[in-house]
Amino acid sequence: MPRNLAGIVPNAYGPKLMNPLTSFLVFAFVVAALAAGYVVNLYVAAALFAVAIVIASSLKMANVWQKFVILRLGKLQSVRGAGLFAIIPSWTR
């Protein structure tokens, strides 16, 4: 299979991008972490970077025509419809 210029296998649904709200929150926490690391303390900066990573990996948004099926340990947890919701990857009941 030939590779495109970026070296990424093309996806039938287009590239996976973060939704605008998630992008803004991640950007805000990274900027806050940089400012806190410069002004306050490196431990506070590390905590804010960790929060930015959790936000980037957990906030999802479903469009009106989409449904998200949430599985935990192979069992159906719920089905989410349109809107913003969080899926924390390592958090199970």
N, C-alpha and C positions, 0 to 999 in steps of 0.2 A: 504494500500500500504506500503510495507516495506521500511524503510529508509536506505540509504547507510551510510557509516561510517562518512562522512562529514555532514550529515543531509541535503543535498541538493537534491532536486528532479532531477533525471537525465534528460538531455535535449537531444532530438533526433538529434540535430545538434552539440552536444559537448558543452563544457563549453564556456561561453562568456568571451573572453579576449580582452584587448585593443590591437590595432595594434602597431607594434614596434615604429613608429614615435610618436604616442600619448603617449606611455609609456615613451619614452625618454624625451619628452617635459614636462610631468608631473613631472618626476624625477628631471629634471633640475630646474624647478620652485620651487619645494619643497626644494631642496638643497639651492637654492638662498634665499628662505624665511628663512630657518634656519640660514644661514650666515648673512643675513640682520638683523634678530632678535638679533643675538649675537653682531654684530658689529655696526649697524647703529641705527635702531629704531624698536620698536615693531609694529608701524603702517605700516611701509613698509613691514614688514614680513607678517602682516595680509592681506595686499593687494596682495602680491605675492601668498599666500596660496589661496586666492579667485580666482586669475587667474588660478592657477593649477586645482582647482575644475571645473571651466568653461571649460578649455581645456579637462579635463577628461570626462566631460559629453557631449561635443559638437562635437569633432572631430570623424568622422566616415570614414571608408574606405570600398569601395565595390570592390570585386574581379571581374575578367573579366566576370564571368558567373552570377553575381548578379545585380539586379536593386533595388534601394531604392525608394519607393513612399513616398513623403513628403506631409503630410496633415497638414493644419493649420485651426483650428476651424472647422474640419470636411470637408473641401473643399480641392480638389487637388491643391497643390501649384506647384509641379514639380516632375519629375522622374529623378533620378540621376543614372548614369551608373558607369563604373569602374573608380576608382581613389579616392583621398582624398577630403573630403568636410566637411563643418561644418553645424551642425544643432543646433542653439542656442535655448534651450527649451522654454524660455519665450519671445522670440522676434517674433513679428508678424507685418505685414505691416498694 
